[in-house]
Amino acid sequence: MTLEYLRDYCLSLPHVTEDTPFDANTLCFRIGGKIFAIIDMEVFDYANLKCDPERSIELREQYPGITPGYHMNKKWWNSVSVRGNVPDPLILELTRHSYDLVYSSLPKKIQTELNP
């Protein structure tokens, strides 16, 4: 998985924006103003992605490249390796899962504004 490929995938999802709110190297992807993915552009080793807590436990047990989210709420966020020990299709699936979780947590008003 390359940084460019994951970035293009994130930006292909409806209504996604990107910014660097923490520093020049930390790229965040948002839906409705809420972050669903965080990646380091300088050292692209993993992506922080939101995940259902029960699924997080299963994934962490199954894949050594999926660990509790670095500098994040360990219950809701995973750090997902992009260095080959997590299959690329799973990384994309987990990115979409994160997007869907964040979208579903948005107030109904914002959801309606995004998808009238």
MILO-857896 format. One record per residue (C-alpha): x, y, z. Coordinates in steps of 0.05 Angstrom, whole numbers, plus 5000, padded with zeros to 4 digits. Last residue first. Layout:
BEGIN
XYZ/...
END
This chain:
BEGIN
439953105014/446452725025/451553185058/446353665086/442153075109/448152765146/449553435178/442453495204/442452765226/448252915273/454552535253/455651855285/453551475222/458851855182/464251685232/462650945231/461950935155/468751275145/472050785194/468850195158/471250485091/478350525118/477649825146/475549555078/481349915045/486349625095/483048945086/484048975010/491449165022/492748545064/495748695133/502948475143/505248845081/507849515106/501249885112/500449725185/493649895216/493750315280/486950195310/481950665341/475550585382/477750255447/484950495444/482751225443/488451525402/495851685409/497451035370/491150655358/491149955389/494749475343/493449165274/499848905242/499848285286/493448075251/488347585279/488147785352/488248525336/482748425284/478248055334/479148585388/477949145338/471548805314/468648865384/470749595390/467749805322/473550135286/476650825274/482850825232/489951045246/494150895185/500950555188/508150575165/508151215123/513951595156/513652295126/506252305107/503952055175/496751815167/490251955202/483451685181/476151805203/476652525227/470152915237/468553555198/462753235161/467252695135/474652785149/481452545127/487552745167/494752825144/500152875197/506653135167/505653895169/503053875240/496653755280/491154025234/493853755168/487753735123/483553285080/476253315059/471452745044/464552885017/463552204984/469351714985/474351794929/478752234974/480051645020/481951204961/486551724931/490051804998/490851055006/493850994937/498451594945/501051355012/502750684982/500050005000/
END
